[in-house]
Amino acid sequence: MKLTNKHGLPQPVVKALTRNEYSRGESNRSITQLIDSPRVRILRQEHWDDLTEDVADKLWAVLGTAAHKMFEENVTEGHLAEERVFIDIEGWTISGAVDVQKMSDDGVVIYDYKTTSVWSVIYGKPEWELQLNCYASLIRRAKGHNVKALKIIAICRDWNRRDAEEKRDYPNAPIVEIDVPLWEPSKQDEYLDTRVKIHQQAEFKRLTGDELPECSPSERWEKPNKWAIMKKGLKRAVRVYDSQEEAAQNLEQGQLIEFRPGESTRCTGDWCRVSEWCDQFKKMKGNT
C-alpha cells in the first residue's frame, strides 16, 4: 500500500501514524478477517500494491491502539490482558487477540475495547456480536473455560456533554460498558466453523479461476428501500415506511410520498477500498 501525506503533516506525526505493531501470530486467519467478506479480503490482498491511504486517515485507528495499550498496561488482579488464542479448524490455525478476560471460578467475562462513534454505541454494530462470540468459542475450545458474559468497553471519540444532558439515548459518559448477547456454545462453534469453510471455499474458487462469492447484504451494509411521508415545506419526513403500500395507507391531506432508494453503504461510500476491482460492484452500478 502506498501512503500519502496530502496535508503536509510533519515527519514525527507521520512516523507515529504509520507504526504498525499488529500481528495475528502464527495463524492462517484471524477472527476479524473471518467475520468479514472473503471477497474484500482476497481483493485487498491481490491489489495491496495498488491501494493508497493518507496518513491523516490513520488517526483514529492509531488512537484506538493507544487506548488499548493504556488499558493493557493497567490490568488488575484477576484479569488477563491481550492474550492471543489459537485453535485449528479445517486445517487452518485460527487466532484471536482477546483484550481482557476477567477470570472467576464460574467462568470468564470477555471485554473488548472499541474506539468508536456515539452513533455506533446508540445503534450497535452487528460485527461486535459476531467477533465476541467467536472469541468465546476460541477460549472454550482452546482453554476449556466457560465464557459467561461478553462486554464492549466503548470509547466515544465524538462524545458531547451537552448532548448527554439533553438526549435520552445518548451515552452518559465518553466511556461506556455495553453488554453483548452471548450465544449458546453450539451456535458459536457452528458460526465460526462455517466462516472458516466460506473463506476456504472462496480461496479455492480464486485459485481455480472461478468467480469469487459475492458480498452478502450485511457485508455490503445494505440499507433497504424506504418510502417517506413528507409535508410540504418541511425537509424532515413525518414518518418512514418499508413499503409504498403502507405509506399510501397512512398518507394524509397535504402530504406526499417520497421514495428513498436503498444503497449498499460500504460499496458506494469510501469504506471499501477495493470496489474499483470488484465485479459485483460494477454490476450493481450498471443496474442503477
MOKALIN-V294365 format. One record per helix or strand. SS is the DSSP state (H for helix, E for strand). FROM is the first residue (numbers start at 1). LEN is the number of residues. If there is no record, write none. Layout:
ss:SS from:FROM len:LEN
ss:SS from:FROM len:LEN
This chain:
ss:E from:2 len:3
ss:H from:11 len:8
ss:E from:29 len:2
ss:H from:31 len:4
ss:H from:38 len:9
ss:H from:48 len:3
ss:E from:52 len:3
ss:H from:55 len:18
ss:E from:79 len:11
ss:E from:92 len:13
ss:E from:107 len:10
ss:H from:118 len:6
ss:H from:126 len:18
ss:E from:147 len:10
ss:H from:161 len:6
ss:E from:175 len:6
ss:H from:185 len:23
ss:E from:222 len:2
ss:E from:226 len:6
ss:E from:239 len:3
ss:H from:244 len:6
ss:E from:255 len:6
ss:E from:263 len:2
ss:H from:265 len:4
ss:H from:275 len:3
ss:H from:279 len:8
